[in-house]
Amino acid sequence: MAAYVWDMARGGHPLQLIHTEIDAVAFTALKPPRSEITSLEALKQLWKGAALKEIETRQIRVQRILALPSILEAVLRALQRLVKFWSREQ
């Protein structure tokens, strides 16, 4: 059996760059449910609990580069406008 998992618990997922920017404009980016289970130690415990034997793990480090920064900037500007609008409405 093999598994491939992004480490959501420590910000190691593809959308982390976007989540960080969204969090910076007064929103809390939604995280997938049960993202705490994606840490290496939590996964080891999960597999041991499933009676798997000879568990081997390996961490693969990758660098993510946002290829479309202008789109991200446009989304962030729109989010900032929404925050201003909602704060006036309340």
Beta strands, then each sheet from edge to edge (+ up, - down):
end
